[in-house]
Amino acid sequence: MTDERLELPQGTLDLLILKVLSLGPQHGWAISERLHQVSRATLQIPQGSLYPALHRLERRGWIEATWDASDNNRRAKYYDLTRSGRRQLKAETDDWRRLTVAVDTVLGMS
Amino acid sequence: MLSDLWSDLRYRWRALFERRELERDLEDELRFHLEREAEKYRGQGLSPDEAMRRARLAFGGVDRAKESSRDGRGTRLFDGFVQDVRYAWRSLGRTPAFTIGVILTLGLGIGANAAMFGIVDRLLFRTPPYLAQPDQVHRLYLSRMDRGTRRSESTTEYTRYLDLRRNTTAFSDLAAYSTRPLAVGFGTDAREMNVETVSAQLFDFFDAPPVLGRYFTPAEDSVPVGAMVAVLGYGYWQTQYGGRTDVLGQPIKVGIAEYRIIGVTPRDFIGISEEGPPAVFVPITAYAGTFRGGSAQTNYYTRYNWSWLRIVARRKPGVTLAQADADLTRAYQLSWANEESIGSRITPASIAMPQGLAGPIQAERGPNQHQVTRVASWVSAVTAIVLLIACANVANLLLARAIRRRREIAVRLALGVSRGRLAVQLLTECLMLAGCGAVVGLAVAQWGGAVLRKLFISDPVAQGSVFDVRTLIFALVIAALAGTMTGLVPILQSRRTNLIDALKSGVREGVYRRSRTRSALLLFQAALSVVLLVGAALFVQSLRNVQSLRLGYDVDPILYVSPNMRGVKLSDVEQANLRRRLGEVARQIPGVESAALGLTVPFWDSWGEDLFVQGIDSVQRLGDFTLQGADADHLRTVGTRLDRGRDIAATDQAGAPPVVLVSESMAKKLWPGQDALGQCLRMSVDTTPCITVVGITEDMKQNSITDDAGLHYYLPIEQFHPEAAVLFVRVKGHAADLQETVRRQLQPLMPGDGYITVTPMRDIVDPNLSSWQLGASMFAAFGGLALVLAAIGLYSVLAYDVAQRTQEIGIRLALGARLTDLFGLIIREGMKVALAGVVIGAGIALVAGRWIQPLLFGQSPRDPMIYLVVSSILLVVAGFACAMPAFRATRVDPNVALRAE
């Protein structure tokens, strides 16, 4: 596997997780797979760092967790966005867009 | 945002209290992930094992992920703490002898300090319960110059109280109070209890509303006689009335008068009593106006001859202490002028220079501090020293232990534990030891403290339990200090641990490095022990000096019998007859050698009259002359020696020529250079007939054991107030044995409600010896303890050294060293430290001796004999402590030693 993957800037993993979960409750492995697929394998997200991030978000109250039966009938921990999580997602997405626009503008200077 | 905070807290809560569940969740979650990942790879055709391996690789470090998750829980500090505690527990548990030894040592030190703190706190710092703004409340002292020295008194007259009320402006309120032991109750139910006579304004000084009824008002507390109302103390209300609410309005007899109950104070309320919780509170004017029975007394608020109460005052906000003192002085001077103007014969204000002082509310912080309090302060310093010695011991033990664990520490450092973490872990161990020591210490303080409190504090209200908040906090604080101090020593040592050396070496050390820290600690202990022992010796000698003083009368076989009429009205003649009869009956009691009448008893009361001697301007300027009434048996009964002339005889009756016996010192003072026998003395007024001196007695201690001038005289009781006589009974053997018998035999002679109190002379004299007794016993006890601790310290350090140097000793022996040389080697090392400690300790004691001088008696703090004795004791004890390890060194088998590691 080529190591052309980009490392995530600090703090953006949270944003990505929130976005994935905004599409519906998932368990940790599914989130990992989804991120891997959707980013077309560009983002380098060590699977191990996913779980600390998830637990951190759970502590902040932006996602909540329930144990449920997964699609192959095994017990899995499902995460879902909370209301404040949705608000946080919107806020962080706005920040990110504004950030990238600003950086683009600077980079576009001649 | 608030909701974020809330879920954060909830999460942390779960992390703290449902840790196992969280761990299981984490485990399950990660396992699920790995299984799904492995499934993916199996789907690509890999074998199950290979699939799992790839899954794990893809995941990264599982354990690291777990750690990160745990870190994110926000309980890292707490987890670390719990881990440290568990580790410390295990490691301490592996060496039980060490652990128990340290805990006991610290426990003794902490316990002694907690106990003494409790005492000093009660004497010097505690304020009466419920007192509002105690730093604004003052105990008033009035002082004047008396024969060249300024004397302060807190006791004064009601008249003076009224004067001060009228003339001061710096205080928002004043109140007077006095504790009287009076019989409370009707008939046979009556028992002598502490009654507090108070101004109505006193209740306003406190935040203590009555639990029942009300307090009396200033209108009910006015001259000439206050309203006959009474407020019950809570304790008395519970025990005597069962806490019934129908007590209001009921009558109660206090002393000789009847009062009506109008209220009950809250629990633990004692007013400003120094004698223990009062049973009843009555208006001061009600008591003063009726205490003699018959018509209302007016002298108590118009004349200045009955000094019986104390005054407290609340300073107005914004008034400084200096201003209050000045205001009080001015008011006192006005009062003094008033006293002169009504005709009392007192020293003019220009000579007496009356001054007022608004002192702290705690009596022991004022100008008349008891010797006992000063001794108590010194003893707490002593316990602090004992704790330091104990800490030094523990530090040494910890050092030795740290050296033994060098390898373990080196391994942990190699594994990546930071030095800071290691230090925290070591500190946790020490704090745990100190914490257990504190628990043991509190137990020691509770038991030992009860004993100490009975010795230092006479009033029972202060003898609570040790478990009050202030003492507990104090114990925890010093335990934390002790733990930190002792923990720092091995931590500072461990910083110098060289990893490689520590990992490679066994217990064997190539070159023996004598630890300077350990020697320094031993020196410290030895020096402090010397200081304490010198103090102990000084106090013991003082005590022996005081006890060997001739009091001028016997103490052990004497009983003091005091009749209390309790309102029964008898004429003077009947009173005199009653007392004679008491004497006659007393003589018949088996076991009684003799009985005699008197008027006063040493230390408890004194009686003086104005005296006039030809050729002397003012007798009173020469000193305090006190008198005693005596019958023919008096001197023989109390054991006072008659030096010259004759004793009082049965013929010295009323109407016979007045005679008097004087003491040696009085004779020398009034008739210097002449023979006092036959001289003429006049009493009360210059013009009364001559009282002839017919005998000279030895001096006796009337007011103070150590500095009594011994100026007193004996008047025949029949010629001077026989109706006020008291009785002295001399028994064969100890007075206390016959106390109850005498009381039972004499009580039936008392008319009506009257009763007899019988007190052994020993109980009257002993309290005056208490400060020396306390100093001697406390210093000796703690000095001994310090010595034992220091000896144990020396022994353990040497024993450890010998164990460490087994190889070296084996080599020496193999090379032909003699056993005596070996013995000498070890002993010399120990004794060098001991000797150095003695020298330093003696130096400190010499310097500090100056401050302890006022507490001693007849003993110089620089007595060389004492230093010699103490040094010898310490050196001998040190010798014994060194001998055992030295002996063990000689038993080393070189074969075994050389091969061991």
Boltz contact constraints between the chains, C-beta under 6 A:
constraints:
  - contact:
      token1: [A, 28]
      token2: [B, 33]
      max_distance: 6.0
  - contact:
      token1: [A, 29]
      token2: [B, 33]
      max_distance: 6.0
  - contact:
      token1: [A, 29]
      token2: [B, 36]
      max_distance: 6.0
  - contact:
      token1: [A, 46]
      token2: [B, 60]
      max_distance: 6.0
  - contact:
      token1: [A, 47]
      token2: [B, 59]
      max_distance: 6.0
  - contact:
      token1: [A, 48]
      token2: [B, 59]
      max_distance: 6.0
  - contact:
      token1: [A, 48]
      token2: [B, 60]
      max_distance: 6.0
  - contact:
      token1: [A, 48]
      token2: [B, 61]
      max_distance: 6.0
  - contact:
      token1: [A, 48]
      token2: [B, 65]
      max_distance: 6.0
  - contact:
      token1: [A, 51]
      token2: [B, 65]
      max_distance: 6.0
  - contact:
      token1: [A, 51]
      token2: [B, 69]
      max_distance: 6.0
  - contact:
      token1: [A, 52]
      token2: [B, 68]
      max_distance: 6.0
  - contact:
      token1: [A, 52]
      token2: [B, 69]
      max_distance: 6.0
  - contact:
      token1: [A, 52]
      token2: [B, 72]
      max_distance: 6.0
  - contact:
      token1: [A, 55]
      token2: [B, 69]
      max_distance: 6.0
  - contact:
      token1: [A, 55]
      token2: [B, 72]
      max_distance: 6.0
  - contact:
      token1: [A, 56]
      token2: [B, 72]
      max_distance: 6.0
  - contact:
      token1: [A, 59]
      token2: [B, 8]
      max_distance: 6.0
  - contact:
      token1: [A, 59]
      token2: [B, 11]
      max_distance: 6.0
  - contact:
      token1: [A, 60]
      token2: [B, 4]
      max_distance: 6.0
  - contact:
      token1: [A, 61]
      token2: [B, 3]
      max_distance: 6.0
  - contact:
      token1: [A, 61]
      token2: [B, 4]
      max_distance: 6.0
  - contact:
      token1: [A, 61]
      token2: [B, 7]
      max_distance: 6.0
  - contact:
      token1: [A, 76]
      token2: [B, 32]
      max_distance: 6.0
  - contact:
      token1: [A, 77]
      token2: [B, 29]
      max_distance: 6.0
  - contact:
      token1: [A, 84]
      token2: [B, 3]
      max_distance: 6.0
